[in-house]
Amino acid sequence: MIAPAVDGRVEPETVVADLLARARESRRYDIGFPGARDVTFPALADIMTGLLLNNVGDPWDLGHGRAHTKHIEQQVVAIVADMLRAPAQAWGYVTGGSSEGTLHALDEAWQRYSDLVVYTSAAAHYSVAKSSRLLKLPLVMVRTDDTGRIDVADLAGEIARRRHRPAMIVATAGTTMREAVDDVAAIAAACDDLAVTRRRIHVDAALSGIPLALLPAETRPGFDFTAGATSMVISGHKYLSTLMPCGVLVYAEPPRTPAGGRIAYTGSADTTITGSRSGHTPLLLWWSLTTLGVDGLRHRAQAARDLATHTYRELQRIGWPAGLNPHAFTVTLDQPPAQVLAKWVLASDGHTAHIVCMPGVTQDQIDEFITDLTAARPPASPAAPSPKARVPRTRLSRTRTSP
Ligand SMILES: Cc1ncc(COP(=O)(O)O)c(C=O)c1O
């Protein structure tokens, strides 16, 4: 932490310089969270630092104000909708992140079906339970299979028990800990089998939406609008390296305008969760999407997967239990010793940790991590159980794939 500038004792410039130096120093060891940092925005410096831009209200309803980027926001929604194979009439907006997108989708589902039940998997992001709690919606947690994907048979059983109630299923494309991808096509088929037509399927594709969308059709999992999603959300600060939290929410068709309707003083429809919204984050998203282009985005994803494969193989080589799901950037591993965690920032749940090989993470960093892990590993002794046996067993070894 840095000293705050209080009582004039620390110059603000010193605080900022210190913050920058520490952030640059610690960046090398930060390999546990999915924020890409390889795209930067010097060309936008003036606009980012010298203008107030507020996209208040609906992106397609420009409102009274002129200091906004709603035309750019419309393009961002259209590009992402296209990648996720949404229908032509798709609607969406740039959110503060995926969590906000999921809250919006749950609220939209409730407006449509006030007696709905929410279903999600035990591996879903905590924002699903939080949004359900905020909206006072009943939530049913469904089991996952060995790879961390929603267990569709368990889900179907739970829906069948309440088939008189509308269903809101929140699927995940890229779960937080293991980057597993729920089978949206199978979820939609299960609902069809049960004749549950009063339903919504929202796909939280915070990290993996864009990378998966750019896979060739033969290998792409059924996770998008063509598989049965009714809404999807991606985070901008994850794969798209916006460096500022944001997300893109897309619906297959425009939701009903909420009760608030059109707000006289803003001159725009109240279709979003917050009123004022950043006009800068749509610009960052647009810059990232358009300057990288489809080829650049695809190339980065393949490079990230290659690095994940390298990481997984290195962990296997040193005998450290690890797992890697198909198409994932995320390598799961049994939790390293404390001295390794003191140097490296890894996301850990106490038993299992993960490394996310985002664009911007290099093989050099991974190799240094493996060297540290090897050095920290206690030597195996015939008298004592091996360190491998002492590590709480996870299902990692059964979930690994052959990359
Ligand atoms: C699957 C999933 N959903 C949602 C989120 C939260 O996204 P945001 O930070 O954009 O709200 C995360 C963050 O890690 C995530 O992994």
The ligand as an SDF file (V2000), in Angstrom:
LIG
                    3D

 16 16  0  0  0  0  0  0  0  0999 V2000
  -17.1630  -16.2340  -14.6610 C   0  0  0  0  0  0  0  0  0  0  0  0
  -17.0710  -14.8320  -14.1530 C   0  0  0  0  0  0  0  0  0  0  0  0
  -18.1520  -14.0600  -14.1600 N   0  0  0  0  0  0  0  0  0  0  0  0
  -18.1330  -12.8020  -13.7160 C   0  0  0  0  0  0  0  0  0  0  0  0
  -16.9760  -12.2510  -13.2220 C   0  0  0  0  0  0  0  0  0  0  0  0
  -17.0100  -10.8530  -12.7190 C   0  0  0  0  0  0  0  0  0  0  0  0
  -16.7850   -9.9990  -13.7850 O   0  0  0  0  0  0  0  0  0  0  0  0
  -16.6900   -8.4300  -13.5690 P   0  0  0  0  0  0  0  0  0  0  0  0
  -15.4700   -8.2050  -12.7580 O   0  0  0  0  0  0  0  0  0  0  0  0
  -16.5550   -7.9210  -14.9780 O   0  0  0  0  0  0  0  0  0  0  0  0
  -17.9260   -7.9840  -12.9020 O   0  0  0  0  0  0  0  0  0  0  0  0
  -15.8140  -13.0040  -13.2020 C   0  0  0  0  0  0  0  0  0  0  0  0
  -14.5790  -12.4100  -12.6830 C   0  0  0  0  0  0  0  0  0  0  0  0
  -13.5720  -12.9840  -12.5050 O   0  0  0  0  0  0  0  0  0  0  0  0
  -15.8550  -14.3300  -13.6710 C   0  0  0  0  0  0  0  0  0  0  0  0
  -14.7880  -15.1210  -13.6240 O   0  0  0  0  0  0  0  0  0  0  0  0
  1  2  1  0
  2  3  1  0
  2 15  2  0
  3  4  2  0
  4  5  1  0
  5  6  1  0
  5 12  2  0
  6  7  1  0
  7  8  1  0
  8  9  2  0
  8 10  1  0
  8 11  1  0
 12 13  1  0
 12 15  1  0
 13 14  2  0
 15 16  1  0
M  END
$$$$
